[in-house]
Amino acid sequence: IVNEAHQLLGAVSAELALFDKETGTVHSSIVVGIPFREDAPQYWKDIQENKANDPQVAIQPLVFSGTLLGTIRVALPQKRKVSSADKELLHVLAVQG
């Protein structure tokens, strides 16, 4: 899924991060491309609180039975903004995950 997101979106970076519910930290992650500098759980929290506003980064939650398991996050090349089609593709990949 991470490789598909990286290739299909032409991303600089793609990451699947799985969270530990008790500690709120990432217990496992897979990165294709350049690793992110920001912590995935904090970035997800910032998105939910409307604090993160990077037009080149898209993040999609991985949810199963109403439980947040992690996220898929991609960073696009400079000067390319995340489109609604990019978000929809990321959603489809997250559902497959």
C-alpha positions in Angstrom: 0.0 0.0 0.0 2.8 2.4 0.9 4.6 1.7 -2.4 1.4 2.1 -4.4 0.7 5.4 -2.7 4.3 6.5 -3.5 4.2 5.5 -7.1 0.6 6.4 -8.0 0.8 9.9 -6.4 4.4 10.6 -7.6 5.2 11.3 -4.0 8.5 12.3 -2.5 7.6 10.3 0.6 5.0 7.8 1.6 4.5 6.4 5.1 2.3 4.0 6.9 2.4 4.5 10.6 0.7 2.2 13.1 -0.1 3.7 16.5 0.0 2.3 20.0 -3.3 3.4 21.5 -2.0 3.3 25.1 1.1 5.4 24.6 0.0 7.5 21.6 3.3 6.7 19.8 4.1 4.9 16.6 5.0 1.2 17.2 5.6 0.3 13.5 6.1 2.2 10.3 7.0 1.7 6.7 8.5 4.6 4.7 9.2 4.7 1.0 11.2 7.7 -0.1 12.5 10.5 2.1 11.4 10.0 5.8 9.2 12.7 7.4 10.6 14.9 10.1 7.3 15.2 12.0 5.9 12.5 14.3 2.9 10.8 12.6 0.6 10.9 15.7 1.3 14.5 16.4 0.8 15.4 12.7 -2.5 13.6 12.8 -3.5 15.5 15.9 -2.5 18.8 14.3 -4.7 18.0 11.3 -7.7 17.3 13.5 -7.2 20.5 15.3 -6.7 22.5 12.1 -3.1 23.3 13.1 -1.3 21.6 10.2 -1.7 23.3 6.9 0.8 21.9 4.4 -0.7 21.8 1.0 1.8 19.3 -0.2 1.1 16.7 2.5 -2.0 14.4 2.6 -2.8 12.1 5.5 -5.5 9.4 5.7 -6.5 7.5 8.8 -6.4 3.7 8.9 -9.6 2.8 10.9 -11.0 -0.6 11.6 -14.2 -1.1 13.6 -14.1 2.5 14.7 -10.6 2.3 16.1 -7.8 4.4 14.7 -4.9 2.0 13.9 -2.6 4.5 12.2 -2.3 6.7 9.1 -1.0 6.7 5.6 0.8 10.0 4.9 2.3 11.2 1.6 4.3 14.3 0.7 4.2 15.5 -2.9 7.0 17.3 -4.8 7.4 21.0 -4.3 5.0 23.2 -6.2 2.4 20.4 -6.4 -0.6 20.7 -4.1 -2.7 17.8 -2.9 -5.8 17.5 -5.1 -9.2 16.0 -4.2 -8.3 13.1 -6.6 -5.1 12.5 -4.6 -7.1 12.4 -1.3 -9.6 10.0 -2.8 -6.9 7.7 -4.0 -5.3 7.8 -0.6 -8.7 6.9 1.0 -9.1 3.9 -1.3 -5.6 2.7 -0.4 -6.4 3.1 3.3 -9.6 1.1 3.0 -7.6 -1.7 1.3 -5.1 -1.6 4.2 
